[in-house]
Amino acid sequence: QVQPVESGGGLVQAGGSLRLSCAASGSIFSINAMGWYRQAPGKQRELVASITSGGTTNYADSVKGRFTISRDNAKKMVSLQMNSLKPEDTAVYYCNTASPTRYRLTWGQGTQVTVSS
């Protein structure tokens, strides 16, 4: 079963930047909407950014203007450029399919992002 593999997390100071990458194999990758989710300790997992197969993007209000999602269908990869990071962005970040795609892949390990103040 396809399982995304996330990478690129780390420890960064507030105001800094990180770029996350996700490799998601599968012949149907190019037709799926993909998204980046995050889960902070004690909180529910939330969708922060998504991109359709056609390249339409959506962002949570909390990251709008700071995060940019992109995809490379040929490489079957999805990226998340995160700028102006804040301590409240600290979480484990995961990628997976997103609406309007209804099914979800098996969740990967995620990648930890820690933003210090």
DADAVEN-V493967 format. One record per residue. N is the residue number from 1. OMEGA is omega as a letter, one per 20 degrees, with the letter a starting at -180 (NA if undefined). NEAR is the number of other C-alpha atoms within 12 Angstrom. Layout:
BEGIN
n: (N:N)
omega: (OMEGA:OMEGA)
near: (NEAR:NEAR)
END
This chain:
BEGIN
n: (1:2:3:4:5:6:7:8:9:10:11:12:13:14:15:16:17:18:19:20:21:22:23:24:25:26:27:28:29:30:31:32:33:34:35:36:37:38:39:40:41:42:43:44:45:46:47:48:49:50:51:52:53:54:55:56:57:58:59:60:61:62:63:64:65:66:67:68:69:70:71:72:73:74:75:76:77:78:79:80:81:82:83:84:85:86:87:88:89:90:91:92:93:94:95:96:97:98:99:100:101:102:103:104:105:106:107:108:109:110:111:112:113:114:115:116:117)
omega: (a:r:r:r:a:r:r:r:r:r:a:r:r:a:a:a:r:r:r:r:r:r:a:a:r:a:a:a:a:a:a:r:a:a:r:r:r:r:r:a:r:a:r:r:a:r:a:a:r:r:r:r:a:r:r:a:r:a:r:a:a:a:a:a:a:a:r:r:r:a:r:a:a:r:a:a:r:a:r:r:a:r:r:a:a:r:r:r:r:a:r:a:a:r:a:r:a:r:j:r:a:a:r:r:r:a:r:a:a:r:a:r:r:a:a:a:NA)
near: (11:20:22:32:28:32:28:27:30:25:25:25:21:21:19:24:26:33:31:36:33:40:29:38:23:19:13:18:30:25:23:33:37:47:45:50:37:36:26:24:16:9:12:12:20:26:29:36:41:38:36:27:27:17:22:20:26:27:25:21:13:19:28:20:18:25:31:32:38:34:36:25:27:17:18:27:33:42:37:39:28:36:24:25:31:26:19:23:38:28:31:36:42:45:45:44:37:30:23:20:21:12:15:23:26:17:26:25:20:31:32:27:36:29:27:18:16)
END
